[in-house]
Amino acid sequence: MGSNHQNGGMSRAVEVVNAEGAGELVLLCDHASNHFPPPYDQCLGVSDEEKSAHISWDPGALGVAMALSEALDAPLIYTTVSRLVIDCNREETREDLTPCLSELTEISGNRNLSDEERTFRINLVHRPFHDAIDKVLALRADKGRPSAVVSIHTYTPVYKGKSRPWEIGLISENDRRLADPVLTGLNARGDLTVGDNEPYAPSDGVYYTVRRHGEDKLLPCLMIEIRNDEVRTPNEELHWADILGPLLKSAAKTVLRKEVADHA
């Protein structure tokens, strides 16, 4: 695929909501949109049905993230371009940054990309997304406002023929400061099957954004995965935000207060 791009109608590839929010959390949504800007709406070989399917985005994730942003007065940074164009939750050097295969679906237009095309997409979405996160975190640090980083995702109930029993999964690596109390709170409800590094784990290569902006900066961090049949409507999105909001706020406040006290 060449790099003859017509971007006159391209809206911003990254959106920042409530950048100056005073809450403890900074929310991220890597796979918020299934928008395919020209020429990608035609050249990737993806059908209309596939464009609306989970391979193109995380349905429901943005709705949950927006509700959490409002409830917790939290900044939210999200992408407005499908992950099939470029996956912002992958290192720039990863082969699946521009995936040729998503689950069982071939993405023919991503095969044999030129270095020029790959760089174009990185500059279009990937770098602006991560630059926007860095900017928000730096602004908060300049104001002496501590931050906890939480990324919101959703996943399909059945993957490559296997059912996934967890309504929600918490993904964490070395930093368990948010994962442990939120896991305890979710399990205490008694009505959920909660995954701990299920259905994904950092070893699956899905932790880039949280590692880069959380772990690597020594900020409390967590990746949340909600099964997408749980967030099919705005009311269901709000329901999950109502469940997660108090748990995230309490965990972040406790951790960040301890951080401040330890450095006093």
C-alpha positions, 0 to 999 in steps of 0.5 A: 500500500502506498502513501497517497493520502487524502486527509482533508476530512480527517478529524483529530485522531486523539481526543482529550476530555477533562484534561484539568480534572482534579481526580486521582485517576488518568483514564486511557482508552486505546481502542475506543473507536471503529472509525476508518478515515479515508483511505482506510475505509476502502483499502484494508479489505475489511467488510462493514460487518467486520468494521463494527465487530470487536476486531476493529475496536473495544465496543462499550469501552469508551462509554464506560471510560466517559462515565468514569471520567465524569464521576471521578473528575478524571482526565480521559485520553482516547483514540478516534481511529480503529486499531486495525489502522494502527494499534496504539497499545503496541510498541512501534516495532511490533509486527502487530502494530498494523495487524495482518490477522485479527483473531481469525480475520485476515486484514489484507490491506495491512500486508507488506506495508512500506516503511513510509506507510507504517511511519505515516500511521504512527505519526497519524495516531500512535505518537499523538496518543502517547504524546497527549498522555505524556502531556496530561501527566506532566501537567498534573505533575507540574501542579503537584497532583499525583496520578494513577493510570487506568486503561479501559478495554473490552473483550469478546465473550468467545475467542477462537472458539473458547468461551470466557467466563469472566465478566471482568478481568484486571490486568497488572504486571509488577505493580499490584497497588490498584489491582489487589484492592479492586480485585478484592472489592469486585470479589466481595460483591459475590455476583461476579467471576473476576479474572486476575490477569485473565483473559489476558496478561502482560505476557500476551503483549497487551500491556504496552500503554499501561507499562509505558505511562504507569509502570515505567513512571512508577505510577500506580496503574491498572488495565481493566477488561470488561466482557463486551456483552456486559456493555451493550447499552448506555445503561450497562456502561453506566452500571459498570462505571458505577461498580468500578468508580468507587473501587478505583477512587478508594484504591487510588486515594489510599495508594497516592496518600501513602506515596505522599506520606512516604515522601513527606 
